[in-house]
């Protein structure tokens, strides 16, 4: 009888442990066997160990859960608890994230670093108010224009089909303002779009072009930074709040460390990717120096109009522009 009772108690304890374990399912487009997936799964293992099995993080790589909109829908339905998004994938939930990707706003990595040091915390707090907990932003590097024909001026792009990431209303409206021809596609459909001629030009960091095989369908890269790209992991706040305070702290510490590491990895990856693209025969096109100031002026006016008319924090863009003016005045060599 005592043995039976002991077994029953042990079964009850095991069942209790299973109930208490929280599973956080996170989707990403990062390809399986990539360094990103290796690092994220190592982080999941660390979280499980440090929470003594109370928190189990499962990553779904390679875009198997669909594009950003599908992932957001699955988060709403409870099928997933989070996603590793391009910043543009979260604009419908928190439009202010679009400030980092404003076309032609930033010119150097140092400028991005300076602005991030002042507004990252504000943006993370805003994202949390929108219902998502984040763990820092991993810079994806500058997107450069790539296509099958050289493009040194904006006139070279007239009538050409330009890819715009799904959900990136800012870039879409900027292209329309410049009388270009934007084509909206999720990241997962870009390679097919290039193969079929649905899109003729893309703007992407070198590392993404290499990793996603887009470079195989283009021949030229214009050497003007078009926009800065960001990656962010967002976990549903309701799901995250169900973890104990202790387990939340562990999750934050591990994932914040990983995203700082990703930021550094991405910078190194873009440098090596630049060399790889050149080795694969892609030609660098020099943007017309006389056209660059005109291009920037047109885009800047478009950026401000879009920001004024959209659902954004009204003064955020102007504050960022003031930060950049200050930085450039104090760092003329940058």
Secondary structure, DSSP 8 states (H G I E B T S, - for coil): -HHHHHHHHHHHHHHHHHHH-EEEEEEE-S-TTSHHHHHHHHHHHHHHHHTTTSEEEEEE-TTTT-SHHHHHHHHHHTS-SEEEEEGGGGTTT-GGGGGGG-TT---SHHHHHHHHHHHHHHHHHHHHHTTEEEEEEEEEEEEEEEESS--SSGGGGTT-EEEEETT-HHHHHHHHHTT-EEEEE-GGGHHHHHHHTS-SEEEE-HHHHHHTTGGGG--EEEEEEEEEEEEEEEEEHHHHHTS-HHHHHHHHHHHHHHHHHHHHHHHHHHHHHHHHHHHTT-EEE---HHHHHHHHHHHHHHHHHHHHHSSS-TTHHHHHHHHHHHHHHH-TT-
